[in-house]
């Protein structure tokens, strides 16, 4: 299932069946619609297996686009190394030709324009998007870091050397995909801390505050600007 909306006033456009309409959907994504969803369903349960959500916040210039790939935690596969590797390969293939401002993949939500850090740092989405190449918007099991921030962290080799990531994949057009653990199920609190430690120099300062509206959020409860290990 797939749909998009060109702008806030436009009618929603559906692409069905997706396997024959994917070329048209891809062109719509390249035109930067206001909102786009791609849902992969596993029958007969009829619940989302993978949810790809893209939103255009409208910050210009330069373009700051974000994407989320939310895995359905009730669908199985989160402890399957092959399934998890395939989802990361999909993300790399989808983003390889661009230097994305930010993307994340995991099961810890929220499936909205907000990131985990937007929620716990009480940051407006528009500000988060506008500053995406100055501060990393968030982090999860798999995080896409833009080239500008990757350089500040020493580049892909330095990120791999931290030991916080199972896999580090440079994108051809810039940026890097950071897979924290082999499987999403293995993304423990210890792994969350490791990711935070590796990325804290490019995270927004502030003390995270628990968000009761999103109890599922994963984050390390420390001020990135004051973290000393």
Buried (B, 14 or more C-beta within 10 A) or exposed (E): BBBBBBEEEEEEBEBEEBEEBEEBBEEBBEEBBBBBBBBBBBEEEEEBBBBBBBBBBEBEEEBBBBBBBBBBBEBEBBEBBEBBBEBBEBBBEBBBEBBBBBBBBBBBBBEEBBBBBBBBBEBEBEBBBBBBBEBBBBBBBBBBBBBBBBBEBEBBEEBBEBEBBBBBBBBEEBBBBBBBBBBBBBBEEEBBBBBBBBBBBBBBEBEBEEBEEBEEBBBBEBBBEEBEE
